[in-house]
Amino acid sequence: MKKRWISSLLAGLLAVSLTACGGGGAQQSGGGQTAASGSESSSGSAQAEPTTLKVGATAVPHAEILNEVVKPALEKEGINLEVIVFQDYVLPNTNLADGELDANYFQHIPWLENTNKEKGLDLTYVAGVHIEPMGIYSNKQKAYPDVASLPEGAKVAVTNGQGEHGRILALLQDAGLLKLKDGVGMNGTMADIVEKKVELVELEPAMLPRAIEDPGIDAAVINSNFALQAGLNPTKDSIHLESGENNPYVNVLATRQDNKDSEAIQKLAKALTSPEVKTFIEEKYGGSVLFVGQLNQ
């Protein structure tokens, strides 16, 4: 009887042991099947987390274009566009180079190239979007209804950003307010001025729209983005406006070299050069911003 009980006990322990081993294997396999089925369920029913792109921009027109047209288009592509607005022309590039931004949209090609050279950066652009014709403005238009009426020695405020001086000096020469050395074109510096009718006063770019309120300033050369932000209409309020024809100052979508071929950046570039952006620019800015819409291949 005792032997039979011991035999039964050993048989029971052996069965439990075999069940535990077999159950462990089944649990591992079952766990694998659960993970796989869970993965299938996730891919089949739950949407993937959207990609987030952080893009630096100045408020007008860049951030408006991004938020009002591009952001809704990218949401359909599974991309969340986060627009960070800047009031200067320095931080958007340094923050991009440092990896705090994925791209920026605020500057033209000569500014980007000059910044790369001066700061040793390696930024590039993936799309040319628009041109903002630079203008000369005066709130004393009753006295100075056009640029030719500015008197000898008039004080004209310009940006202190040297990367913009070539463009500004070319505009002032076109307006008949100064003369540059032969052959400098849009690459002139203050040292290239050989004759001038006016006195140039250098200020921070964002201060230029307010400068025309200063009784001591007769006129100011203002980028269209700051002009629009201040409620000025370049085509109506300027006393001299830069031509958009053969204009090299195309505002671009810039990014880092290691990021230019990413799928999200390419989708952003495509959205910025779309017919929808063209229509928005033409309807909202009425000729003050000129659509270009070229992908950089």
C-alpha positions in Angstrom: 0.0 0.0 0.0 2.8 2.3 1.0 4.7 1.5 -2.3 1.6 2.2 -4.3 1.2 5.6 -2.5 4.8 6.5 -3.2 4.4 5.5 -6.9 1.3 7.6 -7.2 3.0 10.5 -5.6 6.0 10.3 -7.9 3.8 10.0 -10.9 1.9 13.1 -9.8 5.1 15.1 -9.3 6.3 14.0 -12.7 3.1 15.1 -14.3 3.2 18.5 -12.6 6.9 18.9 -13.7 6.1 18.1 -17.3 3.0 20.4 -17.3 5.1 23.3 -15.9 7.7 22.9 -18.6 5.2 22.5 -21.3 3.1 25.4 -19.9 6.2 27.6 -19.8 6.9 27.0 -23.5 3.3 27.6 -24.4 3.3 30.9 -22.4 6.4 32.1 -24.2 4.9 31.2 -27.6 1.6 32.5 -26.6 3.2 35.7 -25.5 4.9 36.0 -28.8 1.6 35.5 -30.6 -0.1 38.1 -28.4 2.7 40.7 -29.2 2.4 39.9 -32.9 -1.4 40.1 -32.8 -1.1 43.3 -30.8 1.2 44.7 -33.3 -1.2 43.8 -36.1 -4.0 45.4 -34.2 -1.9 48.5 -33.6 -1.0 48.9 -37.3 -4.4 48.0 -38.4 -6.5 50.2 -36.2 -4.4 52.7 -34.3 -2.7 55.5 -36.2 1.1 56.0 -35.9 2.3 59.0 -33.9 2.7 62.0 -36.2 6.2 63.3 -37.0 6.8 66.8 -35.6 8.7 69.4 -37.5 9.9 72.5 -35.7 10.3 75.4 -38.2 11.6 78.9 -37.3 10.0 81.8 -39.2 9.4 85.5 -39.0 5.8 86.5 -38.3 4.8 88.0 -41.7 4.5 86.5 -44.2 6.4 83.4 -43.4 4.5 82.2 -40.2 1.2 83.2 -41.7 1.9 81.0 -44.8 3.0 78.1 -42.7 0.2 78.2 -40.2 -2.7 79.0 -42.5 -1.8 76.9 -45.5 1.0 74.5 -45.0 0.2 73.2 -41.5 -3.3 71.8 -42.5 -1.8 70.2 -45.6 0.9 68.4 -43.6 -1.5 67.2 -41.0 -3.0 65.0 -43.8 0.5 63.6 -44.3 0.9 62.7 -40.6 3.2 65.6 -39.9 2.7 68.0 -37.0 4.1 71.4 -37.9 5.3 73.5 -35.0 6.0 77.1 -36.1 8.4 79.1 -33.8 8.3 82.9 -34.5 11.4 85.0 -34.4 11.9 88.7 -34.5 15.5 88.7 -35.7 17.6 87.2 -38.5 20.3 85.5 -36.4 18.7 83.0 -34.0 16.7 81.1 -36.7 20.0 80.0 -38.3 22.0 79.3 -35.1 19.1 77.4 -33.6 18.8 75.4 -36.8 22.5 74.6 -36.8 22.3 73.6 -33.1 19.5 71.1 -33.8 16.8 73.1 -31.9 14.9 73.5 -35.2 14.4 71.1 -38.1 14.2 73.9 -40.7 13.6 77.7 -41.0 11.8 79.9 -43.5 12.6 83.6 -43.2 15.7 84.4 -45.3 16.8 84.8 -48.9 19.7 83.0 -50.5 22.4 85.6 -50.2 21.7 86.0 -46.5 21.9 82.2 -46.0 25.2 82.1 -48.0 26.7 85.0 -46.1 25.7 83.5 -42.7 27.3 80.2 -43.6 30.5 82.0 -44.5 30.5 84.3 -41.5 29.5 81.8 -38.8 31.1 78.6 -40.3 27.7 76.9 -40.7 26.7 74.3 -43.2 23.1 75.1 -43.9 21.4 74.6 -47.2 18.0 75.2 -48.8 15.5 72.8 -50.3 12.9 75.2 -51.9 12.6 78.8 -53.1 9.2 80.1 -52.1 8.8 83.8 -52.7 10.3 87.2 -53.2 9.6 90.2 -50.9 10.5 93.3 -52.8 12.4 95.8 -50.6 11.0 99.3 -50.5 11.8 102.9 -49.4 9.2 104.4 -47.2 8.5 107.8 -45.7 5.6 109.0 -43.5 6.3 112.5 -44.8 4.8 111.7 -48.2 3.1 115.1 -48.5 6.6 116.6 -48.5 8.2 113.6 -50.3 5.6 112.0 -52.5 8.4 110.1 -54.4 12.0 109.3 -53.9 13.2 112.1 -56.2 11.8 114.7 -53.8 14.0 113.6 -50.9 16.3 116.6 -50.2 20.0 116.7 -50.2 21.3 115.4 -46.9 18.0 113.6 -46.1 18.5 110.9 -43.4 17.6 107.5 -44.6 17.4 104.6 -42.1 18.8 101.2 -43.3 19.5 97.9 -41.6 22.7 97.4 -39.7 22.9 93.8 -41.0 25.9 93.9 -43.4 24.6 90.9 -45.2 21.8 93.1 -46.6 23.9 96.1 -47.5 24.6 95.1 -51.0 20.9 94.8 -51.8 20.0 98.1 -50.0 22.8 100.0 -51.8 21.7 98.7 -55.1 18.2 99.8 -54.4 19.3 103.3 -53.3 21.4 103.6 -56.4 18.5 102.6 -58.6 16.5 105.3 -56.8 19.1 107.9 -57.7 20.1 108.5 -54.0 23.7 107.4 -54.3 26.3 106.0 -56.7 28.5 102.9 -56.3 31.8 101.9 -57.8 31.4 100.5 -61.2 30.8 96.7 -61.4 29.9 96.0 -57.7 26.2 95.3 -58.6 24.4 93.9 -55.6 27.6 93.0 -53.8 28.4 96.6 -52.7 29.5 97.7 -49.3 29.5 101.1 -47.6 33.1 101.5 -48.7 31.9 101.2 -52.4 29.8 104.4 -52.2 31.5 107.1 -54.4 28.6 109.7 -54.3 25.6 110.1 -52.1 22.7 112.5 -51.9 21.5 111.2 -48.5 22.9 110.3 -45.1 22.5 106.7 -44.1 21.5 105.8 -40.5 22.0 102.1 -39.5 19.4 100.5 -37.2 18.2 97.1 -36.2 15.9 95.7 -39.0 12.8 95.3 -36.7 13.1 99.0 -35.8 13.0 100.4 -39.3 9.1 100.6 -39.6 9.1 102.7 -36.4 12.0 104.9 -37.7 9.8 106.6 -40.2 7.8 108.0 -37.3 10.9 109.7 -36.0 11.0 113.4 -36.9 14.7 113.1 -37.5 14.3 110.4 -40.1 13.2 111.3 -43.6 12.8 107.8 -45.0 13.7 104.2 -44.4 14.6 101.1 -46.4 12.4 98.3 -45.0 12.2 94.6 -45.8 8.6 93.7 -46.9 8.2 91.2 -44.0 8.7 94.0 -41.4 6.7 96.5 -43.6 3.7 94.1 -43.8 4.0 93.3 -40.1 3.8 97.1 -39.3 0.7 97.5 -41.5 2.5 99.0 -44.5 1.6 98.0 -48.0 4.7 97.8 -50.1 2.9 98.4 -53.4 0.9 101.3 -52.1 3.0 102.9 -49.3 6.5 102.8 -50.6 8.0 105.7 -52.5 10.3 103.3 -54.4 10.0 99.6 -54.7 12.5 96.9 -55.8 11.6 95.0 -59.0 10.8 91.4 -58.7 12.2 90.7 -62.2 15.5 88.7 -62.1 15.6 89.2 -58.4 18.1 86.9 -56.7 16.6 87.5 -53.2 14.3 84.5 -53.1 13.1 83.5 -49.6 13.9 79.9 -49.0 13.1 76.9 -46.8 16.5 76.1 -45.2 17.7 73.1 -43.2 20.9 71.2 -42.3 22.8 69.2 -44.9 22.1 66.0 -43.0 18.3 66.7 -42.9 17.6 67.9 -46.5 16.6 64.5 -47.9 14.4 63.4 -45.1 10.8 62.5 -46.1 9.3 65.1 -43.7 11.4 68.0 -45.0 10.7 67.1 -48.6 7.0 67.0 -47.9 7.3 70.4 -46.2 9.1 71.8 -49.3 6.5 70.4 -51.6 3.7 72.0 -49.5 5.4 75.4 -49.5 5.7 75.4 -53.3 2.1 74.2 -53.9 -0.6 75.9 -55.9 -2.4 76.5 -52.6 0.4 78.6 -51.3 0.6 80.5 -54.6 -3.1 81.4 -54.4 -2.8 82.4 -50.7 0.1 84.7 -51.4 -1.5 86.4 -54.3 -4.8 86.9 -52.6 -3.5 87.9 -49.2 -0.6 90.1 -50.1 -1.7 91.6 -53.4 1.6 91.9 -55.1 3.6 92.8 -52.0 4.9 89.2 -51.9 5.8 87.4 -55.2 5.4 83.7 -55.4 8.3 81.7 -56.9 7.6 78.1 -55.9 10.8 76.2 -56.9 12.0 72.9 -55.4 15.8 72.7 -55.2 16.7 69.5 -57.0 
